[in-house]
Amino acid sequence: MLLRFRLVMIVALLALLVGCGGTGTGTLGFGRTTGGGTAGAVSGCPDAPGPITGPLVFGANQNGLAAIALDGSNVMTLVKPSINDRAYDPFWSPDGKTLAYTFARPSTNPNLSWLQVGMICGLDQATGKGRVLLQAVSPSESLEDATWTPDGKGFIVTHHQPQLDSQGNYSGDDVALQRIDQGGKPQTIMKDATSPMLSADGQHLVYVHVDPNTNAMILMVAGADGRNPQALTNQRSAFITIVNPHWSPAGSQIVFTASGGASKAEAAPARGRSLVERLLGIDVAEAHGLPSDLWMIGADGQNLQRLTNKGLDDPRATWSPDGHSIVFVGGGFGGIFRIDPATKSEQMLSKQGYYGGIALK
């Protein structure tokens, strides 16, 4: 997730430089309990204050995560990181007993202290206990975008490996998808790729291919092992960025976040903030990223549709368990909404919500 945050940090670093004039994956931990870890611990994952009672988990203010009931009640802060840390990209395990998410903090490499480095943390739904699910040994490697395998015993993740020049300065970022099974070593299944998600039956993988030369993004599908990749979007789709693809429960549709997009695609009518949203205090945030909207496409690459036409700031979406609706968080614009993909009608569930993704069981 949070390619936007990475880009913002890189741009900020370059600006400072203008103003002023190792590889290898290592080993990873899987399922290690932290034993009362706190957000400030060097290698641990924080605990939630108690059992996770709400099925809907979302990115909240102060770079944390919160849970809520579908009727908007019982808001519970799950993770409240320290000022330099972030918790994002929640994803429920197939049995609904563990919430995985990315927990990132500044690199301990003194040359890369500006760079956020992620590991995969877990929260036990019944107790709120935190534990490390996946963590790289290198102080600069980052793991994020975890998607569970259907048996709940493994993950496919995005692996980031910063590249350094001869002076030890950041010169780029190699990204790849890795499969990591319990007790096994990481296996790279796709290079130049991010935002993986396995279909519910575990047979198909959707992800975003990132051209290493142009940074152009293409939505792709492949087998679970990365073989037989096929493009769902192309240059005619006119997308500038693509993130966070999510399979429908039946595996026939994919919802994703994108900026740009061909004007000829079937679109929802343009919509600003409603009177209810204004009265509830959902403010227009500063434009941290390119204006984005939610899109939907068939697993065969047909029937591309724009679901929203708001120019939101990094919205993220997931499907309801029955596949009849899509729930999304508005990113910097705030708010949690339910949208009917057939009619594109929306219902506001809560004024809560911010950057950081969304998960529903």
N, C-alpha and C positions, 0 to 999 in steps of 0.2 A: 504494500500500500504506500501511501504518502510519498509518491514520486515528487509531488509538488513540494513537500517540505525539503526533500533532498535538493531539488533544483533551486529553491529559495536560498538554502545554505550555500550552495556552490556559487550562485550569483553574488551573494553577500561577500564571500571570501574573495572572489575575483575583484570586486569593487575595492575591498581593503588593500589588496595587492597593488592595484593600479594607483590608489591614493598614496601608498607608501613607496612607490617606485617599483612484497613477498607473497607469495601465493601458497595454495595448498589448503585443503579444507580442514585438516586436523580431525580430532575425534569429537563426538557430540554426546551429550548426556540425553537420556530418554527416560522421562518419568521420575526424575529425582525430586523427592520432597525436600522443601527448604527448611521445614521446621520452624515456622513462625517468622518467615522472612519479612522484611519491610521494604518499602520503595527505595530506601537509601542503601540497601545492602549491595555489596559489590557484585555478587553473582546470583542472588536469590530473586524470587518472585514474591510480590506482596500478597497478603491474605485479603479476602473480602471481610467485611465486618460480621458476616454470618451467612446462613444458607441463601442461595440465590432463589428468590421467590418469583420473580417475573420471567416470563419466557422470552421477552424481547430485550436484547442487550444492544446498546448503542454508544457511539462516541459522545462524550459529554464535555462541558467546559473544563478548562484547566488540563486538557490533554488526557483525560481519564475515560473511564467506562462506567455506565450505569445500567440498571435493569428497571423494567417497568411492565405493568400489566397492559394488555391490549386495549383496555378501556381508559388508559392514561393514568391510572391510580398506582399507588404503592411504588413510587420512585425510590430506588435504592442505589446509592453510590457504591460501586464495586471496587474500583481502583482509582486512587487519587495520587498520581505520581508527584514527585518533587518537581521543582520549577524547570529543570533541564531534561526531564524524562518524559516519555510518551507511552501511552497504552492505546492500541488501536487494532483494527481488523479482528473483531471477535468471530468465533466460529464454533458452533456446538458440535460435540462428538455425535456419532450416529445414534447412540443410546440416550443422548441428552443428559448424561451424568457429569460431563466435563466440558467446561468452556475454555477453548484455546484462544489465545490472542498474542499479538506481537507486543513485546515490552522493549522499548529502546531507550538508550541513554548515550551520552557522549563517549566516543572512543577513548580508551586509556592510552592510546598512542599519542604522545605529545604533539606530533606533527599533524594529527587528525582530530584534535579535540573538538573541532566544530562539527564533526561527522557523527550523525546518529547511528548507533549500531544496535541491531535488533536481535532478540532471542525469542523463542516461543515459550510462553508461560501457560499454565493451566490453573483453573479454579474448579475445585470440587463443588458440584451443585448442592449437595446435601449439607456440607459443612462450611463452604467458603474458603477452605484451606488452599493455599497457593503452592505450586511446585514448578520446577523447571522441566519442560518437556523436551526442548531441543536447544542446545547452546554450542556455538563454535568456540574453539580454543583461541584462535587468533584474535587479538584485540581490535582488529579492523574489519573482520568478516561480519556480515550481517545476514540474518535469516528473518524472513517475514512472509506474509501471505499464506499462512498454513491452511491446507485443506486436508481433512482426514480421509484415510482409505475407508471403504465401507465396513471393514471388520474392526475399525477403531484401533488397530495396532500399528499404524504407520501414517506418514504424512507425505504430501508433496508440497514443497516450499520454494520460494524464490530465494536464491543465494546471491548475495552481492559480495564481490571481491574488488576492493579499490586497487587501482594500479598506481604505483609511485614511480617518479622519475629518479635519475641518479642522485638527486639532492634530497630525496625522501619526500618530495612534494606530490600532492595528489594530481594525477594526470588523466584519470578516467575511472570508469566503473564497469567491470565485467559482470553481467547478470546471466543466470541460468536457472533452470528448474531442476531440483534434486528430489529424488524419492528416498526417504529414510524410514526403514522399517525397524520395529523394536528389536534391539540387539544387533542390528546390521549397520553397515557402513553406508555413507551417502553415495547415491548413484546419480550421476548427471544424466537426465533424460532429454533435455532440450537446452541448447545455448541461445543466448540473446532473447530471453523470454521472461515474462513476469506474469503476475496475477493468475495463478493456476486454480482451477476448480474441477474436481472429478464429478461426473454424473452420479446419481444415486445408486445405480447398479455397478459403478466402478469400472465401466467399460470404456468410457470416453473422457477425454480431458479437453477443457477449453482454457485458453490462455491468450496472452497478448505477445506477439512477436515484435521486438524492437530492433529496427535496422541499426547496426552499430556505427554506420557512417552518417546516416541522415537523421536518426532518431525517429523515423517514421514508424507508426504503429499499425499493426494489422491484427484483427481478431481471428484466431485460429482454433481448429479442433483437430484432435489426433486420438490415437489409441491411448489407453492408460499408460503405456510404456513409451509414449512419444512418437511411435511409428505412424506412418501414413498421415502426415500433417496436411490439412486442407484449409485454405483461406476462406473465411466467411465474409470479410470486407476486402475492399481493394482501393486503389487510388480514386476511383469514381465515387466512392463513398464519402470522400473529402473530410475524413476525420483527422483532426490535429492530434488529439490525445484519446486513448481508450484505456479504461481501467475497470477493475472489479466486475468481471463477467460472472453471472450466476445462472446455473442450470435451473429450469423448472423441475419440480418433482418427477414429472413424467419423462423428462429428458428431451422434450420436443421443442422447447423455446429457451432462449438465453436473454437475460436482461443485463445491460451494461451501462456504464457511465462514459460519456464522450463529449468532447468539445468539437465544434465544427459540424460537419454533416451535410450531405447533399440536400438541397432545398426541395428536390422533387420527392423525397421520401414522405410517406403519409405522416402528417404531423398533427399533434394536438393543438388546439387553438392557443395563441399566446395568452398568458395569464400572469398578471401581477399579483401582489399580495391582496388577499381578500380582506373585507372589513373585519371579519373575525380575527384573522391573523394580526392585523394592525392593532385591534383592541387588546389582544393578548400580549402585545409587546414584542413580536418577532421583528427585529430590526434588520435592515439591509446591512450586511457586514462589509468591511473593506474587501475589495477584490483581490484576494490572495492568489488566485489562479485564473486560468482562462474560464469564461462562462461555459458551464457544462449542463447537459440534460441527460435524462434517462432514455435509452433506446432498447428495442427488442428485435430479435431476429430469430428465424427458425434455425434449427440445428443443421438444416440442409443449405443454409445461406440464403434462403428465400424470405420474402415478406419482411423486409427491413422497415421498422416503424419507429417514429419518434413518440415517446410516451409523454414527455413534458416539454414545454416550450417556455421556460422561465429564465434561462441563463443563470443557473444556480452556481454556487461556489463549492465544488467538490461533493455533490450528493452521492449517496451510496444506497443500494437497494438489495433486497432479498425477497424470496417468494414465501407466501404463506404455505404451511404444510400441505394443504389441499390443492395448491396450485391455482386457485381461483382469483387470487389477488397478489399484488406486489406491495411490500411495505418499504418505505424509504425514509432516510434522514436527510434533511436539507443542507447539510454541511454548514458553511459559514452563514447561510441564511436562516438556519435553525428550523425547528419543527420536525415532527414525525408524521408521516402521511400514509394512508392506504390508497392505492390506485387500482381500478378495475382495468386490466389490460385490454379488454374487449371494447369498453365504452370510453375509456380514458377519464372517467369521472373520479374525482378525488374526495377523500374524507380526511380531515385533520384529526389525528389521534392525540397529539400532545404538542405543547409549545417547547418541550424539552428537545434536546438533540443538537449536535454540533459536528465538527470534524471527527473522524475516527471509525466510520463503518457501522454496520448493523448486522445482527444475527437474530433469528427467530426459530423457535422449535414448537 
